[in-house]
Amino acid sequence: LKYEQAVYLQQHNYDNAALANAPMVVDYAELDNCSAQVAAEQIILKHQFYIDTLTKTEYFRMKFLRKLKVLNDIPSVLALRADIHRDSFLNILL
C-alpha cells in the first residue's frame, strides 16, 4: 500500500493536494525528516530492490530444488551444496 501511494504521488507530480491520498508516504517523510517527494522516491527504489532480490532468490530456489529432487546419494548432495554456495556468493557480487 505504501508503494502504491508513492507511485500515486509520483504520477501526480507530488502535488500537495495528492498528499491527502498518501498518508503512509507523508508519515514516512515525517519520520525520515525529508520531503514527501524524497520519501516517495525512496519507497519506490526500496520496492524495486525488494522485487529484484525476490526474483533472484526465487530463480535460485527453483534451480537448485529441481537438481536436489533427482539426487540420491550424499556425495551428490554435498557437491550441490558447494554449487549453491558458489552461486550464492557470485549472486551477491552481481
N, C-alpha and C positions, 0 to 999 in steps of 0.2 A: 504494500500500500504506500509505503514511504517513497519507493522508486516511482510509482505511478504519479504521485503528487509532484515529485521532482520533474518528471517529464512534462506534466501538465504546466508547471511554471515555465519550463523552457519553451514550450510551444506557445505560451502567451507572453513571451519576451520579458518574463519576470515582472510583469505589471503588478502594481500594488493592489489592484482590485482582485487579482488572481490569488493573492496570499491568503484570502479567507477560505479558499478551497484547498489549501495545502498546510494544514496545521502541524503536521509532523515535520515538515521541512522548516517551518518557522521555529518550532521548538528546537530542532537540531541546530539551527543558526544561532539561537539564543544561547544554547549550551556550549557551542563551539566558539561563541563570540565572533561571528562573521556575518556577512550579508546573506540574504536568502538566495541570491544568485550563486554565491560561492558554495553554500550548503547544498543546493540542488546539484551543482556540478560534481561535488564530492560524492554525493549519494549515487549519482548516475555512474561515475567512474568506479566506485566500490562495487556496484551491482555488476558492471561488466567484468571486473576482476573475478567476482564470485562465479559468474557464468562460465568464464574461461577455465577456471580451476575445476569446476564441476564437470565440464566437458572432457578435460584431460583425464581426470581420475576415473570417470565412467569408461572411457576408452581403455585404460589400463586394466580396470576391473574385468571388463568383458574379455579382453585379450588373454589375460592370464587365467581366468576361470575356465575358459574354453580349453586351454592347454592342460590345466590341472585335472580336468574331468577324465582325460584319456590316460593319465599316468597311473601306473600300478606297482611301482617299486620305490623304495626310499632313495636310492641314488638319483633317480629321475626327478623326484620332488626337490631334493637338495640342489640339483642343477637349475631347476626352475626358480627356486628361491634366489639363487645367485643372479639369474636373469632379471628377476623383479627388482632386486637391489640396484643392479646396474642401470636399468631403465628408469627407476625412480630417481636416482642420482642425476642422470642425464636430463630428465624432465625438469628437475629443479634448476639446472643451469640454463635451460631454454626458457 
